[in-house]
Amino acid sequence: FVLYFGKKESAPMEMDATSAEVMPVAYLNVDSLLANYSFAIEASEQLMSKQEDARLKMNTKLRTFQNEVADFQRKLQNNAFLSRERAEKEQQRLLTKQQELQELEAKLTEDIMLENQKLNMQLADTLTNFLKEFNADGRFHVILSNSAKDNVLMAAEQYDITTQVIDGLNARCKK
């Protein structure tokens, strides 16, 4: 109690209009960057294309498997197998194929996840390197990221460097 109540309150720092204007802080709207940066757009389209290809491949194999299972059940109901061993062998083959399909689905999902991670790392690396060049003169001490008004709740437009960064990144991307 003594430490808490005995502590003297320090006077809050006051900022006047002039000190706010020279604050070396900027922010970057990440949503706008991702929507307008050529590399990010191309990477997103490339990833979506791979996801669609994987989904098509999986659906095709799944449909074939379902047809084989339906054919097996029809033969089983009609006593079309010559022996019980032959039916059991076919059932085991289908179970093995089902396991392979599950493994393929897991592999395709992992491949897409790794590709997404790789593209995110490339994007982050590109952005970091560009920001180092962009801020080589040291005019900003802090550059914040803002996504859907998550981090920066309110800021003057003069601190928003999104357009300049997008223009610079797209110019580098074209080279």
BAVEX-937785 format. One line per 4 residues: for each residue x, z, y of N, C-alpha, C, CB. Coordinates in Angstrom, 2 decimals, decimal comma, always signed. Glycine has a CB too. Layout:
BEGIN
X Z Y X Z Y X Z Y X Z Y ~ ...
// end
This chain:
BEGIN
+0,82 +0,00 -1,20 +0,00 +0,00 +0,00 +0,86 +0,00 +1,26 -0,93 +1,21 +0,00 ~ +1,93 +0,78 +1,22 +2,81 +0,88 +2,37 +3,42 -0,47 +2,67 +3,89 +1,93 +2,14 ~ +3,88 -1,17 +1,61 +4,49 -2,48 +1,82 +3,48 -3,47 +2,37 +5,09 -3,01 +0,52 ~ +2,28 -3,44 +1,84 +1,27 -4,42 +2,27 +0,78 -4,14 +3,68 +0,09 -4,41 +1,30
+0,36 -2,90 +3,92 -0,21 -2,58 +5,23 +0,86 -2,36 +6,30 -1,08 -1,35 +5,13 ~ +2,07 -2,07 +5,86 +3,13 -1,84 +6,81 +3,77 -3,13 +7,29 +4,17 -0,95 +6,21 ~ +3,49 -4,24 +6,63 +4,07 -5,53 +6,97 +3,44 -6,05 +8,25 +3,89 -6,54 +5,82 ~ +4,26 -6,45 +9,17 +3,78 -6,98 +10,45 +3,47 -8,46 +10,26 +4,82 -6,76 +11,60
+2,35 -8,88 +10,80 +1,97 -10,30 +10,77 +2,81 -11,05 +11,77 +0,46 -10,49 +11,06 ~ +3,37 -12,15 +11,33 +4,12 -12,97 +12,28 +3,14 -13,91 +12,96 +5,27 -13,78 +11,57 ~ +3,45 -14,26 +14,17 +2,57 -15,14 +14,94 +2,58 -16,52 +14,29 +3,01 -15,23 +16,44 ~ +1,42 -17,14 +14,13 +1,38 -18,46 +13,52 +2,09 -19,48 +14,42 -0,07 -18,90 +13,25
+2,75 -20,44 +13,75 +3,42 -21,49 +14,51 +2,39 -22,38 +15,15 +4,38 -22,31 +13,62 ~ +2,61 -22,67 +16,39 +1,70 -23,56 +17,09 +2,36 -24,91 +17,23 +1,29 -22,99 +18,47 ~ +1,57 -25,95 +16,99 +2,09 -27,30 +17,16 +1,37 -27,93 +18,32 +1,93 -28,14 +15,87 ~ +2,13 -28,47 +19,19 +1,49 -29,21 +20,28 +1,47 -30,68 +19,91 +2,23 -28,98 +21,62
+0,85 -31,48 +20,73 +0,67 -32,90 +20,43 +2,01 -33,61 +20,30 -0,17 -33,57 +21,52 ~ +3,00 -33,22 +21,05 +4,28 -33,93 +20,99 +5,01 -33,65 +19,69 +5,16 -33,53 +22,17 ~ +4,96 -32,42 +19,19 +5,66 -32,13 +17,93 +4,96 -32,81 +16,75 +5,73 -30,61 +17,70 ~ +3,66 -32,97 +16,82 +2,93 -33,66 +15,74 +3,29 -35,13 +15,70 +1,42 -33,49 +15,93
+3,60 -35,74 +16,82 +3,91 -37,17 +16,85 +5,27 -37,48 +16,25 +3,86 -37,68 +18,26 ~ +6,19 -36,54 +16,25 +7,52 -36,80 +15,73 +7,71 -36,26 +14,31 +8,56 -36,21 +16,64 ~ +6,65 -35,80 +13,70 +6,72 -35,27 +12,35 +7,17 -36,40 +11,41 +5,35 -34,68 +11,90 ~ +8,29 -36,20 +10,70 +8,83 -37,27 +9,85 +8,15 -37,33 +8,47 +10,31 -37,07 +9,67
+6,84 -37,51 +8,47 +6,08 -37,56 +7,23 +5,25 -38,86 +7,22 +5,16 -36,31 +7,08 ~ +5,11 -39,44 +6,04 +4,26 -40,62 +5,89 +3,54 -40,49 +4,55 +5,09 -41,96 +5,96 ~ +2,49 -41,28 +4,40 +1,82 -41,28 +3,10 +1,51 -42,70 +2,68 +0,53 -40,43 +3,15 ~ +1,36 -42,86 +1,39 +1,14 -44,15 +0,77 -0,12 -44,06 -0,08 +2,37 -44,60 -0,09
-1,08 -44,92 +0,16 -2,31 -44,94 -0,62 -2,06 -45,70 -1,92 -3,49 -45,59 +0,20 ~ -1,94 -44,97 -3,01 -1,57 -45,54 -4,31 -2,65 -46,49 -4,83 -1,33 -44,41 -5,32 ~ -3,92 -46,18 -4,60 -4,99 -47,06 -5,07 -4,88 -48,44 -4,43 -6,37 -46,45 -4,77 ~ -4,64 -48,47 -3,13 -4,47 -49,75 -2,43 -3,22 -50,47 -2,91 -4,40 -49,52 -0,90
-2,17 -49,71 -3,15 -0,93 -50,32 -3,65 -1,18 -51,01 -4,99 +0,18 -49,25 -3,80 ~ -1,84 -50,32 -5,91 -2,10 -50,89 -7,24 -3,04 -52,09 -7,17 -2,68 -49,84 -8,15 ~ -3,94 -52,08 -6,20 -4,91 -53,17 -6,08 -4,33 -54,39 -5,38 -6,13 -52,69 -5,33 ~ -3,23 -54,22 -4,62 -2,72 -55,32 -3,82 -1,28 -55,73 -4,10 -2,83 -54,97 -2,40
-0,56 -54,98 -4,90 +0,83 -55,30 -5,22 +0,84 -56,29 -6,38 +1,64 -54,01 -5,57 ~ +1,44 -57,44 -6,18 +1,43 -58,53 -7,16 +1,91 -58,09 -8,54 +2,28 -59,68 -6,67 ~ +3,02 -57,36 -8,58 +3,55 -56,90 -9,86 +2,56 -56,01 -10,59 +4,87 -56,15 -9,66 ~ +1,92 -55,10 -9,86 +0,95 -54,19 -10,48 -0,25 -54,96 -11,01 +0,49 -53,12 -9,47
-0,69 -55,95 -10,26 -1,83 -56,77 -10,69 -1,48 -57,55 -11,95 -2,26 -57,75 -9,56 ~ -0,30 -58,19 -11,94 +0,13 -58,97 -13,10 +0,33 -58,07 -14,33 +1,44 -59,72 -12,78 ~ +0,92 -56,90 -14,11 +1,14 -55,97 -15,22 -0,18 -55,50 -15,81 +1,97 -54,75 -14,75 ~ -1,14 -55,22 -14,94 -2,46 -54,79 -15,40 -3,14 -55,89 -16,20 -3,33 -54,37 -14,21
-3,07 -57,12 -15,72 -3,67 -58,24 -16,43 -2,98 -58,48 -17,77 -3,60 -59,51 -15,59 ~ -1,67 -58,35 -17,78 -0,90 -58,52 -19,02 -1,30 -57,46 -20,04 +0,61 -58,45 -18,73 ~ -1,43 -56,23 -19,59 -1,83 -55,14 -20,48 -3,25 -55,34 -21,00 -1,72 -53,79 -19,75 ~ -4,16 -55,75 -20,13 -5,54 -56,01 -20,57 -5,58 -57,15 -21,58 -6,43 -56,36 -19,36
-4,77 -58,16 -21,39 -4,71 -59,27 -22,33 -4,24 -58,79 -23,70 -3,79 -60,38 -21,80 ~ -3,22 -57,94 -23,72 -2,72 -57,41 -24,99 -3,78 -56,53 -25,66 -1,43 -56,61 -24,77 ~ -4,52 -55,76 -24,86 -5,59 -54,92 -25,42 -6,67 -55,79 -26,04 -6,19 -54,00 -24,35 ~ -7,04 -56,87 -25,35 -8,07 -57,77 -25,87 -7,61 -58,44 -27,15 -8,43 -58,83 -24,83
-6,33 -58,87 -27,19 -5,79 -59,49 -28,40 -5,79 -58,51 -29,57 -4,37 -60,01 -28,15 ~ -5,41 -57,28 -29,30 -5,38 -56,27 -30,35 -6,79 -55,97 -30,84 -4,72 -54,98 -29,85 ~ -7,74 -55,89 -29,92 -9,13 -55,63 -30,30 -9,68 -56,79 -31,13 -10,00 -55,40 -29,05 ~ -9,37 -58,02 -30,74 -9,83 -59,19 -31,49 -9,23 -59,19 -32,90 -9,45 -60,49 -30,76
-7,94 -58,91 -32,98 -7,27 -58,87 -34,29 -7,89 -57,80 -35,18 -5,76 -58,61 -34,12 ~ -8,13 -56,63 -34,60 -8,72 -55,53 -35,36 -10,14 -55,87 -35,80 -8,72 -54,25 -34,53 ~ -10,94 -56,41 -34,90 -12,33 -56,75 -35,24 -12,40 -57,81 -36,32 -13,08 -57,23 -34,00 ~ -11,51 -58,79 -36,27 -11,49 -59,84 -37,30 -11,16 -59,26 -38,66 -10,48 -60,94 -36,93
-10,14 -58,43 -38,72 -9,75 -57,82 -39,99 -10,83 -56,85 -40,50 -8,41 -57,08 -39,84 ~ -11,45 -56,15 -39,58 -12,51 -55,21 -39,96 -13,72 -55,95 -40,52 -12,92 -54,36 -38,75 ~ -14,08 -57,05 -39,89 -15,21 -57,85 -40,37 -14,93 -58,38 -41,78 -15,50 -59,02 -39,41 ~ -13,71 -58,87 -42,00 -13,33 -59,37 -43,33 -13,41 -58,24 -44,36 -11,90 -59,96 -43,30
-12,93 -57,06 -43,98 -12,97 -55,91 -44,88 -14,42 -55,52 -45,20 -12,23 -54,72 -44,26 ~ -15,26 -55,49 -44,19 -16,67 -55,14 -44,40 -17,36 -56,13 -45,33 -17,41 -55,07 -43,06 ~ -17,02 -57,40 -45,20 -17,58 -58,41 -46,11 -17,12 -58,18 -47,54 -17,18 -59,82 -45,65 ~ -15,84 -57,81 -47,71 -15,32 -57,53 -49,04 -16,00 -56,31 -49,65 -13,79 -57,32 -48,99
-16,24 -55,27 -48,83 -16,91 -54,07 -49,32 -18,35 -54,41 -49,73 -16,90 -52,95 -48,25 ~ -19,03 -55,19 -48,91 -20,41 -55,58 -49,23 -20,44 -56,40 -50,52 -21,04 -56,39 -48,06 ~ -19,48 -57,30 -50,69 -19,40 -58,12 -51,90 -19,14 -57,23 -53,12 -18,28 -59,18 -51,76 ~ -18,26 -56,23 -52,96 -17,97 -55,30 -54,05 -19,23 -54,53 -54,45 -16,85 -54,31 -53,64
-19,96 -54,02 -53,47 -21,17 -53,25 -53,77 -22,23 -54,11 -54,45 -21,75 -52,64 -52,48 ~ -22,34 -55,36 -54,00 -23,31 -56,27 -54,61 -22,94 -56,52 -56,08 -23,36 -57,62 -53,82 ~ -21,66 -56,77 -56,34 -21,21 -56,99 -57,73 -21,42 -55,74 -58,58 -19,71 -57,39 -57,74 ~ -21,17 -54,58 -57,97 -21,32 -53,33 -58,70 -22,78 -53,10 -59,08 -20,79 -52,16 -57,85
-23,69 -53,38 -58,15 -25,12 -53,20 -58,41 -25,64 -54,18 -59,45 -25,91 -53,35 -57,11 ~ -25,06 -55,38 -59,47 -25,51 -56,41 -60,40 -24,74 -56,40 -61,72 -25,39 -57,77 -59,75 ~ -23,90 -55,38 -61,90 -23,07 -55,30 -63,12 -22,27 -56,57 -63,36 -23,95 -55,02 -64,32 ~ -21,69 -57,08 -62,29 -20,94 -58,34 -62,39 -19,52 -58,12 -62,90 -20,90 -59,02 -61,03
-19,03 -56,89 -62,88 -17,68 -56,64 -63,38 -17,69 -56,59 -64,90 -17,11 -55,31 -62,80 ~ -16,68 -57,20 -65,50 -16,62 -57,27 -66,96 -16,30 -55,91 -67,58 -15,58 -58,29 -67,39 ~ -15,55 -55,09 -66,84 -15,21 -53,76 -67,37 -15,20 -52,74 -66,23 -13,84 -53,79 -68,10 ~ -15,28 -51,49 -66,65 -15,24 -50,40 -65,67 -13,87 -50,35 -64,99 -15,55 -49,05 -66,35
-12,81 -50,63 -65,76 -11,46 -50,62 -65,21 -11,31 -51,66 -64,10 -10,43 -50,87 -66,33 ~ -11,92 -52,80 -64,31 -11,85 -53,89 -63,30 -12,55 -53,45 -62,02 -12,50 -55,21 -63,86 ~ -13,67 -52,78 -62,10 -14,39 -52,29 -60,93 -13,58 -51,22 -60,22 -15,78 -51,74 -61,34 ~ -12,97 -50,32 -61,01 -12,15 -49,27 -60,40 -10,93 -49,84 -59,70 -11,72 -48,26 -61,47
-10,35 -50,88 -60,30 -9,18 -51,54 -59,70 -9,57 -52,18 -58,36 -8,60 -52,61 -60,66 ~ -10,72 -52,82 -58,34 -11,20 -53,45 -57,10 -11,51 -52,38 -56,05 -12,46 -54,31 -57,37 ~ -12,08 -51,27 -56,46 -12,38 -50,18 -55,54 -11,07 -49,61 -54,96 -13,19 -49,07 -56,25 ~ -10,07 -49,47 -55,79 -8,77 -48,95 -55,33 -8,13 -49,93 -54,34 -7,81 -48,70 -56,54
-8,25 -51,22 -54,62 -7,71 -52,23 -53,71 -8,38 -52,12 -52,34 -7,91 -53,65 -54,29 ~ -9,69 -51,90 -52,33 -10,43 -51,78 -51,08 -10,03 -50,50 -50,32 -11,93 -51,78 -51,35 ~ -9,82 -49,43 -51,06 -9,38 -48,18 -50,41 -7,99 -48,35 -49,77 -9,36 -47,02 -51,44 ~ -7,11 -49,05 -50,49 -5,78 -49,32 -49,96 -5,88 -50,19 -48,71 -4,89 -50,01 -51,02
-6,74 -51,18 -48,76 -6,92 -52,06 -47,61 -7,50 -51,29 -46,42 -7,84 -53,25 -47,97 ~ -8,40 -50,36 -46,69 -8,97 -49,53 -45,62 -7,86 -48,69 -44,97 -10,10 -48,62 -46,16 ~ -6,99 -48,13 -45,78 -5,87 -47,34 -45,27 -4,95 -48,21 -44,41 -5,06 -46,70 -46,44 ~ -4,69 -49,42 -44,86 -3,84 -50,35 -44,10 -4,48 -50,69 -42,75 -3,59 -51,64 -44,91
-5,79 -50,86 -42,75 -6,50 -51,14 -41,49 -6,39 -49,96 -40,52 -7,98 -51,45 -41,76 ~ -6,50 -48,75 -41,04 -6,36 -47,57 -40,19 -4,94 -47,48 -39,62 -6,70 -46,30 -40,97 ~ -3,96 -47,79 -40,44 -2,57 -47,78 -39,98 -2,33 -48,87 -38,93 -1,60 -47,96 -41,17 ~ -2,92 -50,04 -39,15 -2,78 -51,12 -38,19 -3,41 -50,74 -36,85 -3,43 -52,41 -38,74
-4,59 -50,12 -36,91 -5,25 -49,69 -35,67 -4,39 -48,67 -34,93 -6,63 -49,09 -35,98 ~ -3,81 -47,73 -35,66 -2,94 -46,73 -35,02 -1,70 -47,39 -34,42 -2,51 -45,66 -36,05 ~ -1,13 -48,37 -35,12 +0,05 -49,07 -34,61 -0,29 -49,87 -33,36 +0,64 -50,00 -35,68 ~ -1,41 -50,58 -33,37 -1,81 -51,36 -32,20 -2,08 -50,46 -31,00 -3,06 -52,20 -32,52
-2,72 -49,32 -31,24 -2,99 -48,37 -30,16 -1,68 -47,82 -29,60 -3,88 -47,21 -30,66 ~ -0,75 -47,49 -30,48 +0,55 -46,98 -30,03 +1,31 -48,04 -29,25 +1,38 -46,50 -31,23 ~ +1,27 -49,29 -29,73 +1,96 -50,38 -29,02 +1,41 -50,55 -27,61 +1,82 -51,70 -29,81 ~ +0,09 -50,50 -27,48 -0,53 -50,64 -26,16 -0,13 -49,46 -25,28 -2,09 -50,72 -26,28
-0,12 -48,27 -25,83 +0,25 -47,08 -25,08 +1,70 -47,16 -24,61 +0,04 -45,82 -25,94 ~ +2,61 -47,61 -25,49 +4,01 -47,75 -25,13 +4,20 -48,83 -24,06 +4,85 -48,09 -26,36 ~ +3,46 -49,92 -24,18 +3,53 -50,99 -23,18 +3,04 -50,48 -21,83 +2,69 -52,21 -23,64 ~ +1,96 -49,72 -21,84 +1,44 -49,14 -20,60 +2,46 -48,19 -19,97 +0,12 -48,38 -20,88
+3,09 -47,37 -20,80 +4,10 -46,45 -20,31 +5,29 -47,21 -19,73 +4,56 -45,52 -21,44 ~ +5,70 -48,26 -20,39 +6,83 -49,08 -19,93 +6,50 -49,71 -18,57 +7,17 -50,18 -20,96 ~ +5,31 -50,26 -18,44 +4,91 -50,88 -17,18 +4,81 -49,84 -16,06 +3,57 -51,62 -17,34 ~ +4,29 -48,66 -16,38 +4,21 -47,59 -15,38 +5,60 -47,17 -14,92 +3,45 -46,38 -15,95
+6,54 -47,10 -15,85 +7,90 -46,74 -15,49 +8,54 -47,82 -14,62 +8,75 -46,51 -16,75 ~ +8,29 -49,09 -14,94 +8,81 -50,18 -14,12 +8,23 -50,12 -12,72 +8,51 -51,54 -14,77 ~ +6,94 -49,87 -12,64 +6,28 -49,79 -11,34 +6,83 -48,62 -10,53 +4,75 -49,64 -11,52 ~ +6,98 -47,47 -11,15 +7,52 -46,31 -10,45 +8,95 -46,56 -10,00 +7,46 -45,07 -11,35
+9,76 -47,18 -10,85 +11,15 -47,48 -10,51 +11,22 -48,47 -9,35 +11,89 -48,05 -11,72 ~ +10,39 -49,51 -9,40 +10,35 -50,49 -8,33 +9,95 -49,84 -7,02 +9,39 -51,63 -8,67 ~ +8,93 -49,01 -7,07 +8,45 -48,34 -5,86 +9,50 -47,39 -5,30 +7,15 -47,58 -6,15 ~ +10,14 -46,62 -6,17 +11,18 -45,68 -5,73 +12,34 -46,43 -5,08 +11,68 -44,84 -6,90
+12,81 -47,48 -5,72 +13,91 -48,26 -5,15 +13,53 -48,90 -3,82 +14,36 -49,35 -6,13 ~ +12,30 -49,42 -3,73 +11,87 -50,02 -2,47 +11,78 -48,96 -1,37 +10,52 -50,71 -2,65 ~ +11,23 -47,80 -1,70 +11,09 -46,75 -0,68 +12,45 -46,26 -0,19 +10,29 -45,58 -1,24 ~ +13,46 -46,27 -1,06 +14,81 -45,91 -0,63 +15,31 -46,91 +0,42 +15,78 -45,86 -1,84
+15,08 -48,19 +0,16 +15,47 -49,22 +1,13 +14,61 -49,14 +2,39 +15,37 -50,62 +0,51 ~ +13,33 -48,98 +2,21 +12,37 -48,92 +3,31 +12,69 -47,75 +4,26 +10,94 -48,78 +2,78 ~ +13,13 -46,66 +3,69 +13,41 -45,47 +4,48 +14,92 -45,22 +4,62 +12,74 -44,26 +3,85 ~ +15,71 -46,27 +4,54 +17,16 -46,14 +4,64 +17,58 -45,53 +5,97 +17,83 -47,49 +4,46
+16,82 -45,76 +7,01 +17,15 -45,20 +8,33 +16,78 -43,72 +8,44 +16,44 -45,99 +9,42 ~ +16,09 -43,18 +7,44 +15,76 -41,77 +7,40 +14,67 -41,34 +8,36 +16,97 -40,99 +7,69 ~ +13,84 -42,28 +8,77 +12,78 -41,92 +9,73 +11,73 -41,00 +9,13 +12,11 -43,17 +10,27 ~ +11,59 -41,01 +7,80 +10,64 -40,12 +7,15 +11,42 -39,14 +6,27 +9,59 -40,92 +6,31
+11,08 -37,88 +6,38 +11,69 -36,89 +5,50 +10,87 -36,72 +4,24 +11,84 -35,54 +6,23 ~ +9,58 -37,01 +4,34 +8,67 -36,88 +3,20 +7,74 -38,08 +3,20 +7,87 -35,54 +3,27 ~ +7,57 -38,69 +2,01 +6,56 -39,74 +1,83 +5,66 -39,26 +0,70 +7,22 -41,16 +1,51 ~ +4,41 -39,03 +1,03 +3,44 -38,51 +0,07 +2,68 -39,66 -0,58 +2,46 -37,54 +0,76
+2,19 -39,42 -1,79 +1,30 -40,39 -2,43 -0,12 -39,87 -2,26 +1,65 -40,61 -3,96 ~ -1,02 -40,77 -2,05 -2,42 -40,40 -1,89 -3,24 -41,32 -2,77 -2,87 -40,50 -0,39 ~ -4,07 -40,72 -3,59 -4,91 -41,49 -4,49 -6,34 -40,99 -4,33 -4,42 -41,38 -5,96 ~ -7,21 -41,82 -3,86 -8,62 -41,49 -3,68 -8,78 -40,18 -2,89 -9,33 -41,37 -5,04
-8,01 -40,06 -1,84 -8,07 -38,88 -0,96 -7,79 -37,59 -1,74 -9,45 -38,79 -0,28 ~ -6,94 -37,69 -2,74 -6,60 -36,52 -3,56 -5,63 -35,58 -2,86 -6,01 -36,98 -4,86 ~ -4,53 -36,11 -2,39 -3,47 -35,26 -1,86 -3,54 -35,11 -0,34 -2,12 -35,82 -2,24 ~ -3,82 -36,19 +0,34 -3,89 -36,15 +1,80 -5,36 -36,20 +2,17 -3,08 -37,34 +2,46
-5,86 -35,07 +2,59 -7,29 -34,99 +2,90 -7,61 -35,62 +4,25 -7,75 -33,55 +2,87 ~ -6,68 -35,49 +5,18 -6,90 -36,07 +6,50 -5,53 -36,33 +7,12 -7,77 -35,14 +7,40 ~ -5,37 -37,51 +7,68 -4,11 -37,85 +8,35 -4,38 -38,96 +9,35 -3,02 -38,29 +7,31 ~ -3,59 -38,99 +10,38 -3,70 -40,05 +11,38 -3,21 -41,36 +10,76 -2,89 -39,71 +12,66
-3,81 -42,43 +11,17 -3,48 -43,76 +10,64 -2,00 -44,10 +10,83 -4,34 -44,82 +11,30 ~ -1,38 -43,57 +11,85 +0,01 -43,90 +12,13 +0,96 -43,44 +11,02 +0,43 -43,28 +13,45 ~ +0,50 -42,51 +10,17 +1,34 -42,03 +9,08 +1,12 -42,81 +7,78 +1,06 -40,56 +8,84 ~ +0,17 -43,71 +7,78 -0,14 -44,52 +6,60 +0,79 -45,74 +6,57 -1,64 -44,98 +6,61
+1,69 -45,77 +5,59 +2,64 -46,88 +5,47 +2,29 -47,83 +4,33 +4,06 -46,33 +5,26 ~ +1,07 -47,72 +3,83 +0,65 -48,49 +2,66 +0,81 -49,99 +2,88 -0,80 -48,18 +2,32 ~ +0,31 -50,50 +3,99 +0,36 -51,95 +4,25 +1,79 -52,44 +4,33 -0,38 -52,29 +5,54 ~ +2,66 -51,71 +5,01 +4,05 -52,12 +5,13 +4,74 -52,13 +3,77 +4,81 -51,20 +6,09
+4,44 -51,13 +2,94 +5,05 -51,05 +1,61 +4,54 -52,18 +0,72 +4,76 -49,68 +0,96 ~ +3,24 -52,44 +0,75 +2,68 -53,54 -0,07 +3,29 -54,86 +0,35 +1,14 -53,59 +0,07 ~ +3,36 -55,12 +1,66 +3,94 -56,37 +2,15 +5,40 -56,50 +1,72 +3,85 -56,44 +3,69 ~ +6,16 -55,42 +1,82 +7,57 -55,45 +1,43 +7,74 -55,65 -0,06 +8,25 -54,18 +1,85
+6,95 -54,96 -0,86 +7,04 -55,11 -2,31 +6,64 -56,51 -2,75 +6,15 -54,07 -3,01 ~ +5,57 -57,05 -2,17 +5,15 -58,41 -2,53 +6,20 -59,44 -2,12 +3,81 -58,75 -1,87 ~ +6,85 -59,23 -0,98 +7,92 -60,15 -0,56 +9,06 -60,09 -1,55 +8,42 -59,81 +0,87 ~ +9,43 -58,90 -2,01 +10,50 -58,77 -3,01 +10,07 -59,37 -4,34 +10,88 -57,29 -3,21
+8,80 -59,21 -4,67 +8,30 -59,73 -5,95 +8,35 -61,25 -5,99 +6,87 -59,26 -6,20 ~ +8,09 -61,88 -4,86 +8,13 -63,34 -4,79 +9,55 -63,88 -4,99 +7,58 -63,83 -3,45 ~ +10,55 -63,10 -4,53 +11,93 -63,52 -4,70 +12,29 -63,50 -6,17 +12,89 -62,62 -3,90
// end
